[in-house]
Amino acid sequence: MLTLYVVSYDSPCPRRRRQLAALLSRRGRRVQRSVFELLLDAAALARCLRAVERLIAPEDSVLVYAATGSRHALGGAPEVLRRSAVTVI
């Protein structure tokens, strides 16, 4: 089952910030400078988190939340991701 996750990060190192952004961009979409939405199943999330762990340092912060319930986009925010009724494999 696919779940929508919100991932945010903070790092004092520009190189690691770029690497995290590139990694997360391959798995989802950027909604703010250091915030991404990822629509993943449990196995894909586990792989993504392992890749993130290999990149970050102790002074970095990465937060991952499962987005449940209603979602709203306001202002110039991108349109809210919605699960498709059909999954194409």
N, CA, C and O of each residue as an XYZ file, in Angstrom:
356
protein
N       0.839     -1.183      0.000
C       0.000      0.000      0.000
C       0.884      1.247      0.000
O       1.859      1.324      0.748
N       0.548      2.189     -0.817
C       1.308      3.433     -0.882
C       0.852      4.396      0.203
O      -0.339      4.537      0.480
N       1.825      5.048      0.802
C       1.564      6.054      1.827
C       2.295      7.321      1.434
O       3.403      7.271      0.900
N       1.671      8.451      1.701
C       2.308      9.735      1.441
C       3.130     10.130      2.661
O       2.602     10.217      3.770
N       4.419     10.367      2.455
C       5.323     10.793      3.526
C       5.807     12.204      3.237
O       6.048     12.571      2.087
N       5.945     12.980      4.286
C       6.544     14.306      4.198
C       7.923     14.199      4.834
O       8.051     13.785      5.986
N       8.952     14.573      4.083
C      10.336     14.490      4.556
C      10.926     15.893      4.541
O      10.866     16.594      3.530
N      11.494     16.292      5.668
C      12.188     17.584      5.732
C      13.593     17.352      6.265
O      13.841     16.407      7.014
N      14.497     18.218      5.870
C      15.876     18.067      6.337
C      16.499     19.426      6.589
O      16.046     20.452      6.081
N      17.556     19.396      7.393
C      18.359     20.589      7.656
C      19.790     20.119      7.850
O      20.043     19.164      8.584
N      20.710     20.781      7.203
C      22.123     20.441      7.315
C      22.949     21.712      7.161
O      22.641     22.549      6.312
N      23.994     21.867      7.971
C      24.861     23.031      7.813
C      25.785     22.921      6.597
O      26.449     23.889      6.225
N      25.823     21.739      5.984
C      26.744     21.481      4.878
C      26.020     21.589      3.529
O      25.123     20.792      3.251
N      26.395     22.559      2.692
C      25.744     22.710      1.384
C      25.830     21.451      0.516
O      24.887     21.127     -0.206
N      26.945     20.752      0.587
C      27.117     19.543     -0.230
C      26.110     18.470      0.174
O      25.482     17.853     -0.687
N      25.951     18.243      1.481
C      24.989     17.233      1.933
C      23.557     17.672      1.619
O      22.712     16.840      1.289
N      23.282     18.969      1.721
C      21.939     19.451      1.358
C      21.643     19.142     -0.112
O      20.546     18.694     -0.448
N      22.620     19.382     -0.978
C      22.431     19.074     -2.406
C      22.235     17.571     -2.618
O      21.385     17.156     -3.406
N      23.027     16.760     -1.910
C      22.904     15.309     -2.053
C      21.542     14.814     -1.565
O      20.918     13.972     -2.211
N      21.084     15.334     -0.429
C      19.768     14.950      0.084
C      18.669     15.370     -0.887
O      17.742     14.603     -1.148
N      18.768     16.575     -1.417
C      17.766     17.055     -2.372
C      17.732     16.166     -3.614
O      16.654     15.831     -4.104
N      18.886     15.787     -4.118
C      18.945     14.929     -5.302
C      18.335     13.561     -5.009
O      17.556     13.039     -5.807
N      18.687     12.991     -3.872
C      18.163     11.681     -3.478
C      16.643     11.723     -3.357
O      15.952     10.865     -3.908
N      16.124     12.706     -2.645
C      14.683     12.793     -2.419
C      13.929     13.167     -3.694
O      12.785     12.750     -3.875
N      14.548     13.943     -4.574
C      13.913     14.307     -5.848
C      13.692     13.091     -6.733
O      12.738     13.052     -7.509
N      14.565     12.103     -6.622
C      14.410     10.876     -7.410
C      13.255     10.022     -6.897
O      12.757      9.166     -7.627
N      12.826     10.235     -5.671
C      11.792      9.394     -5.066
C      10.458     10.102     -4.867
O       9.453      9.465     -4.551
N      10.448     11.407     -5.049
C       9.219     12.162     -4.820
C       9.331     13.541     -5.430
O      10.040     13.748     -6.415
N       8.624     14.480     -4.832
C       8.675     15.840     -5.381
C       8.951     16.852     -4.279
O       8.510     16.718     -3.138
N       9.694     17.859     -4.677
C      10.041     18.946     -3.756
C       8.846     19.891     -3.663
O       8.306     20.330     -4.678
N       8.440     20.198     -2.422
C       7.326     21.128     -2.229
C       7.791     22.433     -1.600
O       7.103     23.449     -1.706
N       8.940     22.418     -0.951
C       9.616     23.613     -0.450
C      11.107     23.338     -0.538
O      11.515     22.241     -0.919
N      11.915     24.312     -0.192
C      13.362     24.179     -0.371
C      13.921     22.888      0.241
O      14.727     22.216     -0.404
N      13.527     22.530      1.437
C      14.053     21.315      2.073
C      12.925     20.407      2.556
O      13.063     19.712      3.563
N      11.810     20.420      1.831
C      10.656     19.578      2.173
C      10.200     18.841      0.916
O      10.040     19.435     -0.150
N       9.994     17.534      1.067
C       9.596     16.683     -0.048
C       8.385     15.855      0.325
O       8.181     15.522      1.492
N       7.574     15.522     -0.682
C       6.492     14.557     -0.537
C       6.903     13.302     -1.294
O       7.306     13.366     -2.455
N       6.796     12.165     -0.621
C       7.148     10.887     -1.229
C       5.955      9.954     -1.107
O       5.436      9.765     -0.007
N       5.514      9.374     -2.196
C       4.432      8.406     -2.200
C       5.076      7.037     -2.374
O       5.428      6.646     -3.487
N       5.230      6.301     -1.255
C       6.024      5.074     -1.244
C       5.324      3.961     -0.484
O       4.477      4.211      0.374
N       5.694      2.721     -0.813
C       5.276      1.606      0.034
C       6.334      1.424      1.121
O       7.356      2.110      1.110
N       6.098      0.513      2.051
C       6.986      0.349      3.206
C       8.405     -0.043      2.793
O       9.374      0.454      3.368
N       8.536     -0.921      1.809
C       9.868     -1.362      1.378
C      10.642     -0.212      0.735
O      11.834     -0.045      0.993
N       9.975      0.572     -0.095
C      10.639      1.707     -0.748
C      11.040      2.760      0.275
O      12.102      3.370      0.155
N      10.192      2.976      1.283
C      10.546      3.926      2.344
C      11.788      3.448      3.086
O      12.685      4.243      3.366
N      11.852      2.161      3.406
C      13.015      1.617      4.118
C      14.289      1.811      3.298
O      15.324      2.187      3.849
N      14.228      1.560      1.987
C      15.400      1.764      1.122
C      15.803      3.231      1.098
O      16.989      3.557      1.164
N      14.828      4.102      1.005
C      15.096      5.539      0.974
C      15.763      5.987      2.274
O      16.739      6.737      2.243
N      15.246      5.535      3.405
C      15.816      5.943      4.693
C      17.232      5.414      4.880
O      18.070      6.088      5.479
N      17.507      4.211      4.372
C      18.886      3.691      4.441
C      19.820      4.576      3.622
O      20.936      4.871      4.049
N      19.366      4.997      2.452
C      20.185      5.878      1.611
C      20.411      7.225      2.296
O      21.510      7.775      2.234
N      19.378      7.754      2.945
C      19.508      9.018      3.682
C      20.510      8.859      4.818
O      21.359      9.727      5.020
N      20.419      7.759      5.560
C      21.334      7.529      6.690
C      22.790      7.498      6.245
O      23.674      7.939      6.979
N      23.044      6.975      5.036
C      24.422      6.930      4.527
C      24.950      8.324      4.190
O      26.161      8.543      4.182
N      24.054      9.261      3.913
C      24.468     10.613      3.517
C      24.665     11.574      4.681
O      25.536     12.441      4.627
N      23.869     11.429      5.724
C      23.837     12.473      6.751
C      24.949     12.323      7.781
O      25.549     11.259      7.927
N      25.204     13.409      8.484
C      26.183     13.475      9.573
C      25.423     13.757     10.873
O      24.249     14.123     10.837
N      26.092     13.585     12.023
C      25.414     13.796     13.308
C      24.775     15.178     13.466
O      23.776     15.314     14.171
N      25.329     16.191     12.828
C      24.763     17.538     12.982
C      23.570     17.800     12.057
O      22.960     18.866     12.135
N      23.232     16.858     11.194
C      22.097     16.994     10.282
C      20.811     16.530     10.959
O      20.834     15.775     11.931
N      19.704     16.998     10.425
C      18.390     16.610     10.936
C      17.501     16.227      9.766
O      17.377     16.981      8.800
N      16.884     15.055      9.851
C      15.927     14.605      8.843
C      14.682     14.128      9.579
O      14.764     13.279     10.467
N      13.532     14.676      9.208
C      12.261     14.297      9.820
C      11.371     13.678      8.757
O      11.279     14.185      7.639
N      10.707     12.566      9.113
C       9.814     11.868      8.192
C       8.472     11.679      8.888
O       8.404     11.143      9.994
N       7.411     12.123      8.231
C       6.059     11.993      8.773
C       5.175     11.304      7.747
O       5.237     11.616      6.558
N       4.355     10.373      8.203
C       3.309      9.821      7.346
C       2.174     10.836      7.337
O       1.681     11.233      8.393
N       1.764     11.251      6.157
C       0.688     12.244      6.034
C      -0.637     11.498      5.947
O      -0.939     10.863      4.937
N      -1.409     11.579      6.997
C      -2.703     10.902      7.031
C      -3.809     11.939      7.125
O      -3.592     13.044      7.623
N      -4.971     11.590      6.655
C      -6.102     12.506      6.743
C      -6.106     13.529      5.624
O      -5.458     13.350      4.593
N      -6.841     14.596      5.841
C      -7.010     15.648      4.836
C      -5.729     16.442      4.643
O      -4.966     16.663      5.584
N      -5.506     16.869      3.394
C      -4.358     17.704      3.075
C      -4.853     18.888      2.253
O      -5.733     18.745      1.405
N      -4.288     20.034      2.511
C      -4.679     21.251      1.801
C      -3.426     22.002      1.379
O      -2.453     22.068      2.131
N      -3.447     22.563      0.190
C      -2.352     23.403     -0.294
C      -2.875     24.829     -0.389
O      -3.906     25.082     -1.012
N      -2.163     25.752      0.230
C      -2.579     27.153      0.244
C      -1.508     28.031     -0.383
O      -0.337     27.656     -0.419
N      -1.902     29.188     -0.872
C      -0.941     30.125     -1.443
C      -0.304     29.561     -2.699
O      -0.983     28.993     -3.553
N       1.008     29.723     -2.803
C       1.739     29.259     -3.971
C       2.209     27.824     -3.857
O       3.063     27.392     -4.632
N       1.662     27.068     -2.895
C       2.079     25.678     -2.689
C       1.671     24.823     -3.881
O       0.661     25.102     -4.528
N       2.459     23.771     -4.179
C       2.088     22.873     -5.267
C       0.805     22.114     -4.915
O       0.442     21.992     -3.746
N       0.141     21.618     -5.931
C      -1.085     20.848     -5.739
C      -0.802     19.636     -4.852
O       0.279     19.048     -4.914
N      -1.771     19.273     -4.036
C      -1.630     18.148     -3.115
C      -1.589     16.851     -3.907
O      -2.411     16.635     -4.797
N      -0.613     15.970     -3.577
C      -0.546     14.647     -4.197
C      -1.716     13.808     -3.718
O      -2.066     13.840     -2.538
N      -2.312     13.070     -4.615
C      -3.406     12.172     -4.253
C      -3.065     10.785     -4.778
O      -2.473     10.630     -5.846
N      -3.456      9.777     -3.995
C      -3.246      8.409     -4.440
C      -4.172      8.109     -5.605
O      -5.353      8.454     -5.579
N      -3.641      7.481     -6.601
C      -4.428      7.094     -7.759
C      -5.252      5.857     -7.419
O      -4.811      5.006     -6.647
N      -6.432      5.760     -7.988
C      -7.261      4.578     -7.791
C      -6.666      3.392     -8.539
O      -6.986      2.242     -8.237
N      -5.809      3.664     -9.509
C      -5.187      2.620    -10.306
C      -3.679      2.727    -10.156
O      -3.115      3.817    -10.244
N      -3.031      1.595     -9.931
C      -1.576      1.560     -9.858
C      -1.044      0.894    -11.117
O      -1.429     -0.235    -11.420
N      -0.181      1.556    -11.849
C       0.413      1.003    -13.059
C       1.766      0.427    -12.698
O       2.615      1.111    -12.126
N       1.959     -0.837    -13.035
C       3.226     -1.508    -12.699
C       4.016     -1.727    -13.967
O       5.117     -2.278    -13.921
